[in-house]
Amino acid sequence: MAVNLTETAAKQVMKFRDEHQLGEDMFFRVGISGGGCSGFNYSLTFDDKFDTASDSRYDLHGVAVVVDKKSALYLDGVTIDWHQSLEKQGFTFDNPNAVKTCGCGSSFSA
């Protein structure tokens, strides 16, 4: 499985989707883009498009997660979790393919 979404992270995705009145037919798209201080940025968006030729779909804790096949090469085995503390809150990424990550945790190099 390319991507794992913890139950805590899935609850936050569903909460965001509900608060912003996004339909349950919206996919949680996980990907990467070039940039950031380490080379690649993680990308999290909602999308209503799914292409069977270029996307993979995973149903994780009630969330339909979609990953394009190019991003899947760099995200194979990644676990997305939700962190919340007094200092910060947000999604975290445990990526076994990352050789180096930045201090904020939103970019990596592979």
N, C-alpha and C positions, 0 to 999 in steps of 0.2 A: 504494500500500500504506500503510495507516494506521500500522503499527508495524513497526519493524525491531529484531530481537534479534541482537546480535553472536554469533559462535560462542563466544566466551569466556563471555558471559552465559548462553547456552544450556547450556553445560557445567555452570555453577553451578546452574541450575534443575534439571537432571537429577540432579546430585549431591544437592541438597536433597531432591528427590523420593525418591531411593533411600534416603538416610539416615533419612528419616521414614516409610519403607515405604508411600509413596503409590503407588497403582497407575498404570500407564502410561495408563490411561483418564482420569486427572485432567488438566484443562486448566490452563494457566498464565493466569490472568485478570489483565489489565492494565486499569486504569481510573483515574478521578479521583474525588475527593470534595471538597466544600467545606471550607475551613479552611486551617490553616497560616498562616505569616506573610505569604505573598504572595497568598493567595486560594484556590488549589486544591492539594490533596495528591495525589501519585501513590499509587496503590493496586496492590499486587501480592499476589495470593492464588492458592490452588489451588481448583479448583471442578470438580464433576462434572456441572454443569448447563450446557446449551447450548440456546439458543432461536434458531432460524433467523430468526424475525421481528425479534428485538431485538439479536442478537449477530453479529459477524463473526469468522471463524476463519482463522488463518494458520498454516501449518506451516513453522517456521523452525528449521533445523539440528536437526531431530528433536524439536522441542518444539511441541505444539499450543497456540498462543496465541489467546486469546479476548478480544475487546474489545466492550463494549456500544456501541451506536450513538451514544449521547449523549456518552460519553467520546471516541469516535473523532473527533468534531468538534474536540476540543482536542489530540488525540494524532496527528493526521495528519502523518506524516513524522518522528515521534520515533524516536530510536535509543536503545535500552537496552543499556548495556554493563556490564561488571563491572570495578571498580577494586580493586586490592589493593596496599597499601603497609604500611610499618611503623606508620604513624599511624592508618590506617583501612582498612576494606574494605566493599564493598557495591555495589549497583547504582547506576549513574549514568544521567542522562537528558539527551540532547541534543535539545531540543524547539524546532524552528524557529518554533513558534507562541507561545512564551513571550516576553512583553514584559519581564517582570521575574522574577527568581528569587531565592530566599532563599540565605543563605550556606551552609546545609547541603545545598542542592540537592534537597530533598524536596518543595518547594512552588514554585508559579509563578503568575503572572497572565497572562492572555491578552487 
